[in-house]
């Protein structure tokens, strides 16, 4: 379909660093999907969630919040509460909570995402690593450095396998932030570029 093609092109543009173009294409794909497939179709939920993730990274939290909630509601209704794609939306929402300094909510959402993903994916799946990394970042912000370290280090290999641009870098940056906050500059230096 045209909406799927637009979505695929958006991901290519995003990976190339053309964020503005990617956002426009994914918004167009999302709008088209809503019109053609209906507002409760799982593909609409997926596109809303993907756009929300990008908006979180861009600091556009208000729009991201509405989209991630839309994507989560659609996925829960269409796929059931324990589907891996529901967990994906929970992970995006956890990252939004981190970005808006709601650390305990982020921790709980990321832990729930991991629980759901563990039901159907192998332990080394990148999706589990993405959720684990979000929980680790939340633990760091809550001052629970040892737990944060365990989660952030464990998630590194999985993030390296992720098809989403920027996740390996996000994992590295979060380790730098952890060791800096923890007062371990020599450890932080190992992950600086």
C-alpha positions as CSV (number, residue, x, y, z in Angstrom):
1,X,0.0,0.0,0.0
2,X,1.0,3.6,-0.4
3,X,0.9,4.2,3.4
4,X,3.4,1.3,3.9
5,X,5.7,2.6,1.2
6,X,5.6,6.1,2.8
7,X,6.4,4.5,6.2
8,X,9.3,2.5,4.7
9,X,10.7,5.6,3.0
10,X,10.4,7.5,6.3
11,X,12.6,5.0,8.1
12,X,15.2,5.2,5.3
13,X,15.2,9.0,5.6
14,X,15.4,8.8,9.4
15,X,18.4,6.4,9.2
16,X,20.1,8.9,6.8
17,X,19.6,11.7,9.3
18,X,16.9,13.5,7.4
19,X,14.6,13.8,10.4
20,X,12.3,16.6,9.2
21,X,11.6,14.6,5.9
22,X,11.1,11.4,7.9
23,X,8.7,13.0,10.3
24,X,6.6,14.4,7.5
25,X,6.5,11.1,5.6
26,X,5.6,9.1,8.7
27,X,2.9,11.6,9.6
28,X,1.5,11.3,6.1
29,X,1.6,7.5,6.3
30,X,-0.2,7.6,9.7
31,X,-2.9,10.0,8.4
32,X,-3.5,7.8,5.3
33,X,-3.6,4.6,7.4
34,X,-6.2,6.2,9.7
35,X,-8.4,7.1,6.7
36,X,-8.0,3.8,4.8
37,X,-7.7,1.2,7.5
38,X,-9.6,2.9,10.3
39,X,-8.4,4.4,13.6
40,X,-8.3,1.1,15.5
41,X,-6.2,-0.9,13.0
42,X,-2.9,-2.4,14.4
43,X,-0.9,-0.7,11.6
44,X,-2.2,2.7,12.8
45,X,-1.0,1.8,16.3
46,X,2.4,0.8,14.9
47,X,2.9,4.0,13.0
48,X,1.6,6.1,15.9
49,X,4.1,4.4,18.2
50,X,7.0,4.8,15.8
51,X,6.3,8.5,15.3
52,X,6.1,8.9,19.1
53,X,9.5,7.4,19.5
54,X,11.0,9.8,17.0
55,X,9.2,12.7,18.6
56,X,10.6,11.7,22.1
57,X,14.1,11.8,20.6
58,X,13.4,15.2,19.1
59,X,12.0,16.6,22.4
60,X,8.5,17.0,21.1
61,X,6.9,15.4,24.2
62,X,3.3,16.7,24.0
63,X,2.7,15.3,20.5
64,X,4.6,12.1,21.4
65,X,2.4,11.5,24.5
66,X,-0.8,11.6,22.5
67,X,0.6,9.3,19.8
68,X,2.1,6.7,22.2
69,X,-1.2,6.6,24.1
70,X,-3.0,6.1,20.8
71,X,-0.7,3.4,19.7
72,X,-0.8,1.6,23.1
73,X,-4.6,1.7,23.2
74,X,-4.9,0.4,19.6
75,X,-2.4,-2.4,20.2
76,X,-4.0,-3.5,23.5
77,X,-7.5,-3.7,21.9
78,X,-6.4,-5.3,18.7
79,X,-3.7,-7.6,19.9
80,X,-4.3,-8.3,23.6
81,X,-2.5,-6.9,26.6
82,X,0.5,-9.3,26.5
83,X,1.4,-9.0,22.8
84,X,5.1,-8.1,22.1
85,X,3.9,-5.0,20.1
86,X,2.1,-3.8,23.2
87,X,5.4,-4.1,25.1
88,X,7.0,-2.1,22.3
89,X,4.6,0.7,22.9
90,X,5.2,0.5,26.7
91,X,8.9,0.8,26.0
92,X,8.4,4.0,24.0
93,X,6.1,5.3,26.7
94,X,8.9,4.5,29.3
95,X,11.3,6.5,27.2
96,X,8.9,9.4,27.2
97,X,8.5,9.2,30.9
98,X,12.3,9.3,31.2
99,X,12.5,12.4,29.0
100,X,9.9,14.1,31.1
101,X,11.5,13.2,34.4
102,X,8.9,10.7,35.6
103,X,11.4,8.1,36.6
104,X,9.3,5.8,38.7
105,X,6.7,5.6,36.0
106,X,9.4,4.9,33.4
107,X,10.9,2.1,35.5
108,X,7.5,0.4,36.0
109,X,6.6,0.6,32.3
110,X,9.9,-0.7,31.1
111,X,9.8,-3.6,33.6
112,X,6.3,-4.5,32.4
113,X,7.5,-4.4,28.8
114,X,10.3,-6.8,29.7
115,X,7.9,-9.1,31.4
116,X,5.6,-9.3,28.3
117,X,8.5,-9.6,25.9
118,X,10.0,-12.5,27.9
119,X,6.8,-14.5,27.2
120,X,7.5,-14.8,23.5
121,X,11.0,-13.6,22.6
122,X,14.4,-15.0,23.2
123,X,16.3,-13.4,26.1
124,X,18.8,-11.7,23.7
125,X,16.1,-10.0,21.5
126,X,16.8,-6.4,20.8
127,X,13.3,-5.4,22.0
128,X,14.0,-6.8,25.5
129,X,17.3,-4.9,25.5
130,X,15.5,-1.7,24.6
131,X,13.1,-2.1,27.5
132,X,15.9,-3.1,29.8
133,X,17.9,-0.1,28.8
134,X,15.0,2.2,29.6
135,X,14.6,0.6,33.0
136,X,18.3,0.9,33.7
137,X,18.2,4.6,32.8
138,X,15.2,5.1,35.2
139,X,17.1,3.2,38.0
140,X,20.1,5.6,37.4
141,X,17.9,8.6,37.8
142,X,16.4,7.1,41.0
143,X,19.9,6.7,42.4
144,X,19.9,2.9,42.2
145,X,23.3,2.7,40.6
146,X,24.1,-1.0,41.0
147,X,20.8,-2.1,39.5
148,X,21.1,0.5,36.7
149,X,24.6,-0.8,35.9
150,X,23.4,-4.4,35.7
151,X,20.6,-3.4,33.4
152,X,22.5,-1.0,31.2
153,X,25.5,-3.4,30.7
154,X,23.2,-6.4,30.0
155,X,21.3,-4.5,27.4
156,X,24.4,-3.4,25.3
157,X,24.6,-6.5,23.1
158,X,20.9,-6.5,22.3
159,X,20.9,-2.8,21.4
160,X,23.8,-3.4,19.0
161,X,21.4,-5.8,17.1
162,X,18.5,-3.2,17.0
163,X,17.2,-2.1,13.6
164,X,16.4,1.3,15.0
165,X,19.1,3.9,14.4
166,X,20.6,5.4,17.5
167,X,19.8,2.7,20.0
168,X,23.5,1.5,20.4
169,X,24.5,5.1,20.9
170,X,21.7,5.7,23.4
171,X,23.0,2.7,25.4
172,X,26.5,4.1,25.4
173,X,25.4,7.6,26.5
174,X,23.3,6.1,29.3
175,X,26.3,4.3,30.6
176,X,28.3,7.5,30.6
177,X,25.5,9.3,32.5
178,X,25.3,6.4,35.0
179,X,29.0,6.4,35.8
180,X,29.2,10.2,35.9
181,X,26.3,10.4,38.4
182,X,27.8,7.5,40.4
183,X,31.1,9.4,40.7
184,X,33.1,6.8,38.6
185,X,34.8,9.0,35.9
186,X,37.2,6.2,34.9
187,X,34.3,4.0,34.1
188,X,32.5,6.8,32.3
189,X,35.6,7.4,30.2
190,X,35.5,3.9,28.8
191,X,32.1,4.7,27.1
192,X,32.9,8.2,25.9
193,X,33.6,8.8,22.2
